[in-house]
Amino acid sequence: MVDLIINIGNILFSPLLGLEPVYTVSLVAFFLSLVFVIANKVLVNQDKLKHVKREMKTVQKQIKKAKAKNNEKEMKNLWAKSMKLNHQQLKMVLKPMMVSMLLIFMVFPWMKFTYGDVISPVNESSALFVRGDFENPFTVHVGVGGGEVTFVDDVTGKVYSLGDTVMLSGMEWIIEYKPSSGGDDMSSVVFKTMKVKLPISLPLVGGFVGWLGMYILMSIPSTIILRKLFGVQ
């Protein structure tokens, strides 16, 4: 099933595969945002949804007033009305939500396979790059006391350092090294297709993002702008 999804993704997005990964991921994020917004526009009665949201805001204000007056009977009626409005809103957005989930289910496995990291555990100085049917062995040399790390491509004989770019499986990969943290945790070679430096360091993210972080950073503003352009609630 995953192989089928990846093959379909390669066909659908083949015009974009020649671009730099950061541009491809950004365009895919914009495309998905556009489809999500159009689905909401077509499948949801925007006037009715706008009316329901307005009613919900009014009810919330009334609940606050009833709570301040300690009017339990009125609060109970208002909560019932609020639940009914929430149910109406959920029914209205359910169809576009299903379309969105279906697209995410189809596209994300392809993006992860195409632009996700390949992590190769180091076993007695040997690491094996595996992506689909493609394999390429490396020998890893770590300096004394965790010093300089070098990587020897056992197929071509080329030597790489941290941060160098290597061509494998028809794509360029940035080589990084993750040392063992002790216990059963093994050191590993991390091959990255994307490492985008951010203008500022973000909490929980840091100063760099991969394909998923780039997708999120592009999809949020794209969705907000497209919603306004299409008049979608």
ZAVO-798684 format. One line per 2 residues: number of its first residue (from 0); their letters; for each residue x negated, y negated, z negated of N, C-alpha, C. Coordinates in steps of 0.001 Angstrom, whole numbers. Layout:
<vexnus>
NUM = a = X Y Z X Y Z X Y Z | ...
</vexnus>
This chain:
<vexnus>
0 = mv = -831 1206 0 0 0 0 -866 -1256 0 | -1883 -1266 -869 -2774 -2426 -935 -3532 -2596 374
2 = dl = -3979 -1471 957 -4687 -1538 2240 -3799 -2121 3322 | -2511 -1759 3313 -1562 -2284 4292 -1407 -3793 4120
4 = ii = -1278 -4243 2859 -1138 -5675 2579 -2371 -6437 3053 | -3555 -5865 2812 -4799 -6520 3221 -4875 -6611 4739
6 = ni = -4488 -5545 5441 -4508 -5554 6907 -3531 -6579 7467 | -2345 -6666 6874 -1361 -7658 7314 -1891 -9075 7080
8 = gn = -2520 -9278 5899 -3100 -10586 5592 -4185 -10972 6576 | -5017 -10005 6963 -6083 -10280 7935 -5504 -10717 9279
10 = il = -4361 -10132 9645 -3719 -10500 10916 -3076 -11884 10811 | -2315 -12114 9737 -1597 -13384 9573 -2546 -14573 9452
12 = fs = -3627 -14362 8708 -4526 -15490 8435 -5819 -15423 9240 | -5824 -14624 10299 -7037 -14481 11111 -7554 -15815 11662
14 = pl = -6669 -16787 12044 -7199 -18075 12531 -7977 -18848 11468 | -7748 -18530 10181 -8398 -19269 9098 -9674 -18613 8604
16 = lg = -9896 -17356 8988 -11017 -16603 8424 -12375 -17125 8866 | -12387 -17895 9944 -13649 -18475 10412 -14054 -19714 9640
18 = le = -13142 -20247 8818 -13426 -21446 8037 -14176 -21086 6752 | -14736 -22124 6113 -15326 -21927 4801 -14235 -21457 3836
20 = pv = -14556 -20536 2913 -13538 -20015 1993 -12735 -21085 1260 | -13397 -22182 855 -12686 -23232 113 -11585 -23850 968
22 = yt = -11827 -24002 2278 -10818 -24566 3167 -9686 -23560 3422 | -10052 -22299 3583 -9038 -21268 3811 -8090 -21153 2622
24 = vs = -8652 -21084 1423 -7828 -20978 220 -6943 -22216 61 | -7484 -23386 352 -6705 -24622 245 -5540 -24628 1234
26 = lv = -5782 -24180 2456 -4728 -24150 3468 -3665 -23100 3131 | -4095 -21958 2614 -3135 -20927 2203 -2273 -21446 1058
28 = af = -2892 -22160 104 -2149 -22737 -1014 -1100 -23730 -505 | -1490 -24561 456 -547 -25528 1028 576 -24814 1779
30 = fl = 217 -23782 2543 1211 -23022 3305 2241 -22366 2380 | 1773 -21735 1307 2693 -21090 371 3579 -22123 -327
32 = sl = 2997 -23264 -700 3788 -24329 -1326 4875 -24809 -372 | 4526 -24931 902 5496 -25362 1910 6638 -24354 2036
34 = vf = 6291 -23070 2072 7321 -22030 2178 8213 -22033 935 | 7622 -22178 -249 8403 -22205 -1492 9390 -23371 -1484
36 = vi = 8921 -24536 -1069 9764 -25735 -1066 10896 -25599 -42 | 10575 -25090 1146 11602 -24900 2180 12637 -23877 1716
38 = an = 12184 -22808 1049 13107 -21797 520 14067 -22425 -483 | 13552 -23292 -1348 14418 -23989 -2308 15391 -24920 -1602
40 = kv = 14914 -25577 -557 15763 -26514 192 16904 -25790 897 | 16602 -24629 1470 17583 -23898 2278 18536 -23072 1414
42 = lv = 18002 -22439 386 18787 -21473 -386 19529 -22073 -1583 | 19205 -23303 -1943 19815 -23916 -3126 20572 -25175 -2735
44 = nq = 21788 -25308 -3247 22567 -26528 -3064 21949 -27617 -3944 | 21195 -28519 -3322 20431 -29502 -4085 21327 -30468 -4866
46 = dk = 22465 -30848 -4278 23383 -31757 -4972 23955 -31099 -6227 | 24330 -29826 -6082 24881 -29106 -7225 23828 -28907 -8308
48 = lk = 22585 -28582 -7891 21501 -28391 -8852 21192 -29699 -9575 | 21212 -30794 -8830 20972 -32103 -9428 22044 -32424 -10466
50 = hv = 23303 -32076 -10149 24414 -32311 -11069 24253 -31470 -12346 | 23851 -30201 -12181 23664 -29314 -13332 22547 -29841 -14231
52 = kr = 21445 -30292 -13628 20341 -30826 -14423 20752 -32082 -15176 | 21571 -32920 -14520 22048 -34135 -15177 22944 -33786 -16364
54 = em = 23783 -32770 -16157 24670 -32328 -17234 23868 -31768 -18411 | 22798 -31033 -18102 21966 -30456 -19157 21296 -31539 -19997
56 = kt = 20840 -32600 -19346 20230 -33711 -20076 21246 -34382 -20993 | 22468 -34544 -20472 23521 -35166 -21273 23850 -34310 -22497
58 = vq = 23942 -33007 -22276 24253 -32089 -23381 23142 -32105 -24428 | 21891 -32170 -23989 20772 -32201 -24927 20836 -33448 -25814
60 = kq = 21205 -34567 -25218 21354 -35800 -26004 22493 -35658 -27016 | 23588 -35032 -26551 24734 -34845 -27446 24388 -33896 -28599
62 = ik = 23574 -32900 -28321 23149 -31964 -29372 22337 -32697 -30436 | 21429 -33580 -29995 20623 -34355 -30945 21512 -35219 -31843
64 = ka = 22534 -35847 -31243 23442 -36685 -32034 24237 -35841 -33024 | 24716 -34677 -32547 25489 -33796 -33426 24621 -33257 -34559
66 = ka = 23359 -33004 -34264 22438 -32511 -35294 22186 -33583 -36347 | 22064 -34841 -35873 21846 -35949 -36803 23044 -36138 -37733
68 = kn = 24238 -35865 -37196 25466 -35991 -38001 25763 -34720 -38800 | 24956 -33662 -38567 25154 -32366 -39231 26532 -31786 -38918
70 = ne = 26963 -31988 -37663 28263 -31489 -37208 28057 -30112 -36568 | 28181 -29071 -37376 27886 -27719 -36907 28864 -27231 -35840
72 = ke = 30134 -27591 -35990 31140 -27148 -35025 30847 -27724 -33641 | 30543 -29025 -33602 30235 -29663 -32321 28944 -29096 -31732
74 = mk = 27951 -28842 -32600 26688 -28274 -32126 26895 -26894 -31510 | 27757 -26091 -32126 28035 -24746 -31609 28659 -24821 -30214
76 = nl = 29614 -25749 -30038 30259 -25913 -28727 29266 -26412 -27680 | 28421 -27343 -28103 27434 -27908 -27169 26379 -26872 -26781
78 = wa = 25961 -26029 -27735 24999 -24973 -27423 25590 -23973 -26431 | 26872 -23671 -26593 27558 -22761 -25667 27589 -23369 -24263
80 = ks = 27852 -24680 -24198 27877 -25372 -22910 26487 -25403 -22289 | 25481 -25612 -23143 24102 -25644 -22665 23687 -24285 -22089
82 = mk = 24060 -23203 -22770 23746 -21859 -22276 24420 -21582 -20944 | 25638 -22054 -20800 26381 -21872 -19550 25699 -22610 -18402
84 = ln = 25251 -23837 -18676 24553 -24619 -17648 23215 -23978 -17281 | 22514 -23466 -18292 21244 -22770 -18027 21455 -21550 -17145
86 = hq = 22538 -20835 -17402 22863 -19646 -16604 23171 -20045 -15161 | 23897 -21143 -14986 24199 -21633 -13637 22928 -22004 -12883
88 = ql = 22024 -22696 -13578 20776 -23105 -12949 19932 -21881 -12562 | 19884 -20901 -13450 19116 -19689 -13177 19654 -18964 -11948
90 = km = 20964 -18856 -11833 21569 -18195 -10672 21230 -18925 -9385 | 21175 -20252 -9450 20904 -21051 -8256 19460 -20908 -7776
92 = vl = 18520 -20799 -8702 17104 -20753 -8313 16590 -19325 -8165 | 17452 -18339 -8417 17005 -16947 -8387 16558 -16513 -6994
94 = kp = 17316 -16876 -5950 16961 -16466 -4586 15617 -17023 -4140 | 15386 -18347 -4241 14054 -18843 -3850 12943 -18303 -4734
96 = mm = 13266 -17999 -5991 12265 -17419 -6880 11857 -16035 -6385 | 12816 -15259 -5888 12514 -13926 -5358 11663 -14023 -4101
98 = vs = 11960 -15016 -3247 11156 -15238 -2045 9724 -15574 -2431 | 9576 -16438 -3441 8252 -16838 -3905 7473 -15650 -4444
100 = ml = 8137 -14818 -5254 7467 -13663 -5840 7055 -12666 -4766 | 7892 -12499 -3749 7570 -11585 -2657 6330 -12054 -1904
102 = li = 6262 -13359 -1640 5103 -13904 -930 3832 -13778 -1764 | 3952 -14056 -3056 2798 -13933 -3945 2323 -12479 -3987
104 = fm = 3285 -11553 -4037 2958 -10127 -4043 2229 -9731 -2759 | 2572 -10386 -1635 1957 -10061 -357 594 -10729 -176
106 = vf = 471 -11986 -621 -715 -12781 -303 -1833 -12633 -1330 | -1487 -12558 -2606 -2524 -12547 -3634 -3468 -11347 -3557
108 = pw = -2985 -10120 -3310 -3935 -8998 -3163 -4916 -9226 -2019 | -4431 -9827 -929 -5315 -10125 204 -6366 -11157 -185
110 = mk = -5935 -12211 -888 -6870 -13259 -1299 -7903 -12718 -2287 | -7435 -11860 -3201 -8362 -11287 -4185 -9400 -10403 -3503
112 = ft = -8957 -9591 -2530 -9883 -8727 -1810 -10853 -9554 -977 | -10344 -10596 -319 -11154 -11380 611 -12096 -12334 -104
114 = yg = -11616 -12975 -1168 -12405 -14029 -1812 -12714 -13765 -3287 | -12283 -12619 -3806 -12567 -12301 -5194 -14007 -11860 -5406
116 = dv = -14470 -11947 -6638 -15841 -11528 -6965 -15985 -10011 -6818 | -17154 -9591 -6418 -17528 -8172 -6450 -18531 -7998 -7590
118 = is = -18175 -7203 -8581 -19028 -6996 -9753 -19676 -5618 -9659 | -20994 -5618 -9657 -21745 -4371 -9513 -22555 -4099 -10780
120 = pv = -22139 -3130 -11606 -22896 -2800 -12828 -24322 -2358 -12496 | -25256 -2759 -13345 -26660 -2389 -13155 -26950 -1125 -13954
122 = ne = -27348 -91 -13242 -27662 1193 -13870 -29118 1536 -13567 | -29964 1393 -14596 -31402 1671 -14439 -31986 881 -13264
124 = ss = -31742 -420 -13274 -32272 -1373 -12283 -31606 -1256 -10917 | -30593 -414 -10771 -29908 -273 -9492 -28478 -807 -9585
126 = al = -28063 -1528 -8554 -26694 -2051 -8467 -26170 -1794 -7062 | -24916 -1370 -6970 -24333 -1036 -5680 -23199 -1995 -5346
128 = fv = -23358 -2754 -4268 -22295 -3627 -3775 -21296 -2764 -3014 | -20025 -2787 -3460 -18986 -1985 -2809 -17795 -2886 -2494
130 = rg = -17415 -2902 -1227 -16228 -3655 -806 -15533 -2867 294 | -14402 -2254 -68 -13733 -1379 890 -14615 -179 1192
132 = df = -14884 41 2467 -15738 1153 2882 -17215 751 2969 | -17486 -532 2736 -18863 -1022 2880 -19624 -893 1564
134 = en = -20859 -378 1647 -21712 -257 471 -23115 -762 798 | -23755 -1385 -194 -25129 -1864 -13 -25848 -1842 -1362
136 = pf = -26901 -1039 -1486 -27613 -932 -2773 -28623 -2067 -2971 | -28803 -2440 -4228 -29789 -3452 -4613 -30612 -2931 -5781
138 = tv = -31858 -3382 -5850 -32698 -3134 -7017 -32857 -4457 -7762 | -32600 -4426 -9062 -32615 -5649 -9872 -33851 -5650 -10761
140 = hv = -34610 -6745 -10705 -35797 -6904 -11537 -35569 -8070 -12497 | -35623 -7785 -13790 -35443 -8820 -14816 -36771 -9052 -15501
142 = gv = -37177 -10336 -15579 -38450 -10679 -16193 -38480 -10344 -17679 | -39662 -10292 -18238 -39833 -9974 -19660 -39087 -11000 -20509
144 = gg = -38330 -10474 -21498 -37588 -11373 -22386 -36424 -12062 -21703 | -35886 -11413 -20669 -34744 -12006 -19967 -35139 -13172 -19087
146 = ge = -36359 -13113 -18532 -36869 -14192 -17683 -36247 -14187 -16297 | -37054 -14513 -15293 -36559 -14646 -13922 -35968 -13320 -13418
148 = vt = -34821 -13438 -12745 -34147 -12265 -12194 -34242 -12316 -10677 | -34665 -11210 -10085 -34707 -11113 -8626 -33935 -9873 -8177
150 = fv = -33464 -9928 -6939 -32638 -8853 -6385 -33238 -8432 -5049 | -33515 -7155 -4917 -34084 -6634 -3677 -32996 -5862 -2934
152 = dd = -32713 -6292 -1696 -31765 -5576 -850 -32444 -4302 -361 | -31968 -3151 -819 -32621 -1875 -479 -32459 -1503 992
154 = vt = -31563 -2178 1703 -31360 -1881 3129 -32292 -2710 3997 | -32361 -4021 3714 -33185 -4910 4543 -34554 -5188 3942
156 = gk = -34690 -4948 2618 -35948 -5233 1952 -36108 -6688 1537 | -35133 -7517 1817 -35216 -8938 1464 -35075 -9128 -38
158 = vy = -35750 -10150 -549 -35715 -10455 -1980 -34926 -11744 -2196 | -34024 -11710 -3172 -33176 -12871 -3468 -33325 -13270 -4923
160 = sl = -33096 -14553 -5191 -33097 -15084 -6545 -31686 -15501 -6925 | -31499 -15870 -8189 -30178 -16318 -8654 -29706 -17505 -7831
162 = gd = -28453 -17433 -7387 -27873 -18540 -6626 -28107 -18462 -5136 | -28928 -17496 -4690 -29155 -17336 -3246 -27905 -16779 -2571
164 = tv = -27847 -16959 -1261 -26727 -16461 -468 -27172 -15268 358 | -26364 -14212 339 -26671 -13002 1101 -25461 -12637 1964
166 = ml = -25725 -12151 3157 -24655 -11747 4072 -24371 -10261 3893 | -23141 -9961 3450 -22722 -8575 3241 -21290 -8409 3708
168 = sg = -20999 -7312 4358 -19635 -7011 4806 -19050 -8150 5630 | -19901 -8790 6425 -19446 -9848 7320 -19150 -11170 6644
170 = me = -19557 -11334 5378 -19292 -12572 4655 -20524 -12992 3863 | -20576 -14286 3525 -21654 -14797 2692 -21269 -14700 1222
172 = wi = -22214 -14261 387 -21972 -14090 -1042 -23072 -14781 -1837 | -22683 -15441 -2914 -23639 -16053 -3837 -23968 -15025 -4923
174 = ie = -25254 -14800 -5147 -25676 -13784 -6123 -25851 -14405 -7505 | -25193 -13793 -8498 -25364 -14204 -9887 -25620 -12963 -10738
176 = yk = -26068 -13194 -11951 -26405 -12082 -12838 -25757 -12294 -14201 | -25089 -11248 -14694 -24462 -11301 -16010 -25167 -10295 -16914
178 = ps = -25947 -10779 -17882 -26668 -9853 -18769 -25731 -9128 -19720 | -26185 -8030 -20238 -25396 -7246 -21192 -25242 -8023 -22502
180 = sg = -24041 -7928 -23085 -23787 -8587 -24366 -23984 -7621 -25535 | -24478 -6419 -25232 -24728 -5426 -26269 -23678 -4338 -26296
182 = gd = -23922 -3303 -27034 -22973 -2194 -27124 -22871 -1441 -25815 | -21645 -1124 -25432 -21407 -382 -24191 -21353 -1296 -22974
184 = dm = -21419 -2601 -23198 -21337 -3556 -22097 -22618 -3511 -21267 | -22469 -3274 -19962 -23615 -3189 -19070 -23861 -4537 -18399
186 = ss = -25130 -4808 -18108 -25424 -5982 -17302 -24906 -5719 -15888 | -24659 -6767 -15130 -24084 -6586 -13792 -24509 -7712 -12862
188 = vv = -24501 -7393 -11583 -24727 -8389 -10536 -23350 -8832 -10050 | -23140 -10141 -9998 -21850 -10685 -9571 -22029 -11367 -8222
190 = fk = -21273 -10910 -7237 -21310 -11492 -5897 -20062 -12366 -5724 | -20277 -13653 -5443 -19167 -14598 -5329 -19087 -15159 -3918
192 = tm = -17869 -15209 -3377 -17686 -15875 -2082 -17438 -17363 -2281 | -16904 -17719 -3453 -16572 -19117 -3731 -17084 -19525 -5101
194 = kv = -17686 -20710 -5147 -18083 -21316 -6418 -18015 -22823 -6206 | -16821 -23367 -6465 -16563 -24775 -6175 -16842 -25613 -7416
196 = kl = -17718 -26605 -7270 -18032 -27485 -8387 -16966 -28566 -8502 | -16427 -28718 -9715 -15391 -29716 -9967 -16022 -31058 -10327
198 = pi = -15301 -32158 -10038 -15828 -33486 -10397 -16058 -33631 -11896 | -15197 -32984 -12690 -15336 -33005 -14149 -15132 -31587 -14674
200 = sl = -15670 -31336 -15845 -15494 -30026 -16478 -14134 -29973 -17163 | -13372 -28913 -16893 -12029 -28783 -17440 -12008 -27787 -18596
202 = pl = -11153 -28032 -19601 -11040 -27076 -20722 -10628 -25689 -20225 | -11235 -24657 -20774 -10957 -23254 -20452 -11413 -22855 -19053
204 = vg = -11787 -23834 -18227 -12184 -23551 -16843 -13673 -23777 -16652 | -14155 -24901 -17178 -15559 -25254 -16991 -15745 -26163 -15794
206 = gf = -16959 -26169 -15273 -17266 -27058 -14157 -17158 -26425 -12793 | -16857 -25106 -12739 -16762 -24404 -11462 -15490 -23553 -11420
208 = vg = -14945 -23360 -10228 -13787 -22481 -10060 -14019 -21555 -8876 | -13342 -20394 -8929 -13361 -19461 -7810 -12101 -19618 -6992
210 = wl = -11707 -18543 -6300 -10566 -18646 -5384 -9258 -18937 -6120 | -9044 -18291 -7273 -7782 -18479 -7997 -7676 -19891 -8562
212 = gm = -8769 -20383 -9157 -8759 -21747 -9678 -8535 -22766 -8579 | -9174 -22539 -7414 -8994 -23456 -6284 -7566 -23417 -5778
214 = yi = -6989 -22211 -5744 -5595 -22086 -5296 -4664 -22882 -6215 | -4836 -22741 -7519 -3976 -23439 -8477 -4149 -24950 -8356
216 = lm = -5401 -25408 -8244 -5669 -26839 -8152 -5074 -27454 -6887 | -4980 -26668 -5822 -4412 -27183 -4574 -2895 -27040 -4521
218 = si = -2361 -25955 -5094 -925 -25695 -4975 -84 -26647 -5819 | -582 -27049 -6999 212 -27931 -7868 503 -29279 -7218
220 = ps = -529 -30037 -6772 -214 -31315 -6111 533 -31138 -4802 | 232 -30054 -4060 939 -29805 -2790 2430 -29622 -3032
222 = ti = 2771 -28826 -4051 4177 -28571 -4361 4889 -29851 -4798 | 4230 -30644 -5635 4838 -31894 -6116 5121 -32842 -4948
224 = il = 4143 -33022 -4063 4305 -33934 -2922 5374 -33427 -1961 | 5340 -32120 -1646 6300 -31549 -700 7727 -31601 -1259
226 = rk = 7897 -31391 -2561 9225 -31486 -3188 9807 -32890 -2995 | 8959 -33894 -3174 9425 -35273 -3007 9773 -35558 -1546
228 = lf = 8933 -35069 -630 9163 -35299 797 10450 -34636 1281 | 10737 -33422 773 11913 -32668 1194 13127 -32932 313
230 = gv = 12974 -33726 -712 14098 -34041 -1602 14580 -32819 -2371 | 13626 -31993 -2818 13978 -30768 -3538 13846 -31026 -5036
232 = q = 14867 -30570 -5780 14876 -30749 -7240 13805 -29872 -7900
</vexnus>
